[in-house]
Amino acid sequence: MDKFIFSFFVLIALLYGCKEEGPINSSTNQATHISNFVNTLDYTGAPKHPRDRDKLVFSDQGAWFGYGLPKDGKGGSFSGPFLMTQENGVWLSPNLVQLKLIWDDNDQVAMDWKSSLISQHSFSSHLEQIFENSSLGVKQELVFMSGHTALQRTTITNRMDKAIALNLEYSGVVFKLGMQLSSRNNTIQLNSKKSDAVGYLQFLDGVDGILLEDSLSYKARKSAITIPPNSSREFLVSQSFIFPEYAWDTEKDAIHKMDFDTLLHARQMEKDQELAAVQSKAAVKFKDSAYAVVLAKAQLTLQNNWRIAAGELKHQGLFPSYHYEWFHGFWSWDSWKHAAGLSLYALELAKDQIRAMFDFQLENGFIVDCVYRDTSIEPHNFRDTKPPLATWAVAKITQMDSDTSFVKEMYPKLKKYHEWWYKDRDHDQDGLCEYGSTDGTLIAAKWESGMDNAIRFDHSKILKNSEGAYSLDQESVDLNAYLYAEKIYLGSLAQVLNLKDEARHWRMEAEHLKQRIQMQFYDEDDGWFYDTNLSGDQFVKGAGSEGWIPLWAKVATSQQAEAVKNQMLDPKKFYVKVPFQTMAADHPLFNPLNGYWRGPNWLDQAYFGIKGLRNYGFTREADEVTEKLLQGAEGLMEKGEPIYENYHPLTGKGLYAKNFSWSAAHIILLLTNHE
């Protein structure tokens, strides 16, 4: 596929079917689990401009677009779509398919959406809004058929004892995004000056004609719709966004053949099964309804960030956050964490998330930091990789999957990546690795740690190992603890493949590395693990979350773990309102509001700390920290509020990007029995 392919989208609205039914029962056919988690996230609102990031977006099936619920039901439809097919996410329209209901006999508005709004509901399966006045009832539902298409059904009910006749008027205005509307063969076509994406809006058997008021707006009308007394009629709309590598004709055929009720029921069952899979694995301590809501919110956050393969992305995966424009890609460290969380209920997506990154593995074993669908917007980042957690993620998937073919597929690639660290990131070849970069820049080397501006790197320098391989002048405790864990996990994967000699080799390497970590990185005076200089005789002081990674990796001695635990549970250091933040609260450079990795609580790091406590038998303390963490993080236990990238450890305020995937993935890991 060409490197600079722009995304291609197709938008089709099919108004057809208009089938007659009997009187509608007001009760909804919701499955038990879904109805328990209504409005888990708040999608209310319509965008004021194309780059409006104040609104949340509902998406499903890996689609590169999504929708919201307009405030007060304005427009009689759904907000959006929000397109991730260009410009790192823009709203195409406040409401692309607005609807007016007009009495046929007097040309008056038959329903005022604001005064008639009864309810707006969001589920993990679909969006829904209900309107009623003395004469009419209207129910609108939106559900994703696939990663290319969302179907919208409008059901109009005649509540009177006499037949009625209505005119349906559809209209839409697109934002000024370099797109223009044109009409041909009863079709509205959208052409963009900023990409080769092309859109289509078609009305099939549903409108009398199309009027283009200007290049950015349209109107369409369906006249004299008759509805018998106490009966209803349905009108179906589909909106599709198709990339060049997918066949529109195939998708269009599927749309025509799809029964809406069948589709909706399938989505409800799918979401019920996913919810049940996670809820059933919740630890006994966290099985009550309050934590069930948090788990449902975490799952829905991952769902909204899910994207199908497109452009240069050969496999499906998750954005870190659709909400932040520079997170519209796949990151390696994020991907491993996403996959670990997904493994509890979406195995194929978890596997593909890992494959999506290994698609870009270099011959020497290196894994790219981040990759994008369209490199004309943002290039892939080969300047650095990220901490080695890929094997951990594959091991998590293996625990949930009896099929060993994925292990067979990934093992040689994981082995190659692991060995790369010792070839390109061990400056003095002493068996202990450093973070670094491929381009010799200090900033990329700090990025490689995942903790971009952590204080331990304030005075770091860059050293050349070989061409295209550079290291920081310090050996990092977390990196080597991750590599120790990788050796253990590689050994377990080798065992699955009956590679007994290799399994034994990995265990021997791990045991040797364990002793090195225990001796070099632990400060007995402070009771903490620190990075050191290359000689291993000087600590890089400043207690941060890297200090408990040896507990997560099970590489610390029991005495070391006890001492680290005591520091972690010190209210002056890490046991604060939202405990286990990235930097001790009593450090003079502690700065959660502006620090990024200099104080905020990142839920992945908190998870590693809590899991570390569990690994050494501190179960009661781990449970208490988990409760304190989730209750202290503002809005995390409440419906409607998004999950943030990180949290202020002293106030609980959510910080930086909303709808953050690895936060959601680690909430799932925190609350479930997933060893």
Stockholm file with secondary structure:
# STOCKHOLM 1.0

chainA/1-675         MDKFIFSFFVLIALLYGCKEEGPINSSTNQATHISNFVNTLDYTGAPKHPRDRDKLVFSDQGAWFGYGLPKDGKGGSFSGPFLMTQENGVWLSPNLVQLKLIWDDNDQVAMDWKSSLISQHSFSSHLEQIFENSSLGVKQELVFMSGHTALQRTTITNRMDKAIALNLEYSGVVFKLGMQLSSRNNTIQLNSKKSDAVGYLQFLDGVDGILLEDSLSYKARKSAITIPPNSSREFLVSQSFIFPEYAWDTEKDAIHKMDFDTLLHARQMEKDQELAAVQSKAAVKFKDSAYAVVLAKAQLTLQNNWRIAAGELKHQGLFPSYHYEWFHGFWSWDSWKHAAGLSLYALELAKDQIRAMFDFQLENGFIVDCVYRDTSIEPHNFRDTKPPLATWAVAKITQMDSDTSFVKEMYPKLKKYHEWWYKDRDHDQDGLCEYGSTDGTLIAAKWESGMDNAIRFDHSKILKNSEGAYSLDQESVDLNAYLYAEKIYLGSLAQVLNLKDEARHWRMEAEHLKQRIQMQFYDEDDGWFYDTNLSGDQFVKGAGSEGWIPLWAKVATSQQAEAVKNQMLDPKKFYVKVPFQTMAADHPLFNPLNGYWRGPNWLDQAYFGIKGLRNYGFTREADEVTEKLLQGAEGLMEKGEPIYENYHPLTGKGLYAKNFSWSAAHIILLLTNHE
#=GR chainA/1-675 SS CCTTCCCCCCCCCCCCEEEEESCCCSSCCCCHHHHHTTTSBCCBCCCSSTTCCSSCCBCCTTCSEEEEBCGGGGGGSCEEEEECSSTTCEESCSBTTEEEEEETTTCCBSCCHHHHEEEEEECSSCEEEEEECSSEEEEEEEEESSSSEEEEEEEEEECSSSCEEEEEEEEEECCSSSEEEEEETTEEEEEESSSSCEEEEECSSSCSEEEEEETTEEEEEEEEEEECTTCEEEEEEEEECCCTTSCHHHHHHHHHHCCHHHHHHHHHHHHHHHHHHHHTTBCGGGCSHHHHHHHHHHHHHHHHTEECCBTTBCSCEECSCTTSGGGCSEEHHHHHHHHHHHTTTCHHHHHHHHHHHHTTCCTTSCCCSEECSCTTTSCCBCSCCCCSCHHHHHHHHHHHCCCTHHHHHHHHHHHHHHHHHHHHSCTTCSSCCCCEESSCCHHHHHHHTSCTTCGGGTTCCEEEEETTEEEESEECHHHHHHHHHHHHHHHHHHHHTTCHHHHHHHHHHHHHHHHHHHHHSEETTTTEECEEETTSSSEECSCBGGGGHHHHTTCSCHHHHHHHHHHHTCTTTTCSSSCSCSBCTTSTTCCHHHHSSSSCBCHHHHHHHHHHHHHTTCHHHHHHHHHHHHHHSTTTTSSBCCCEEEECTTTCCEEEEESCHHHHHHHHHHHBCCC
#=GC SS_cons         CCTTCCCCCCCCCCCCEEEEESCCCSSCCCCHHHHHTTTSBCCBCCCSSTTCCSSCCBCCTTCSEEEEBCGGGGGGSCEEEEECSSTTCEESCSBTTEEEEEETTTCCBSCCHHHHEEEEEECSSCEEEEEECSSEEEEEEEEESSSSEEEEEEEEEECSSSCEEEEEEEEEECCSSSEEEEEETTEEEEEESSSSCEEEEECSSSCSEEEEEETTEEEEEEEEEEECTTCEEEEEEEEECCCTTSCHHHHHHHHHHCCHHHHHHHHHHHHHHHHHHHHTTBCGGGCSHHHHHHHHHHHHHHHHTEECCBTTBCSCEECSCTTSGGGCSEEHHHHHHHHHHHTTTCHHHHHHHHHHHHTTCCTTSCCCSEECSCTTTSCCBCSCCCCSCHHHHHHHHHHHCCCTHHHHHHHHHHHHHHHHHHHHSCTTCSSCCCCEESSCCHHHHHHHTSCTTCGGGTTCCEEEEETTEEEESEECHHHHHHHHHHHHHHHHHHHHTTCHHHHHHHHHHHHHHHHHHHHHSEETTTTEECEEETTSSSEECSCBGGGGHHHHTTCSCHHHHHHHHHHHTCTTTTCSSSCSCSBCTTSTTCCHHHHSSSSCBCHHHHHHHHHHHHHTTCHHHHHHHHHHHHHHSTTTTSSBCCCEEEECTTTCCEEEEESCHHHHHHHHHHHBCCC
//
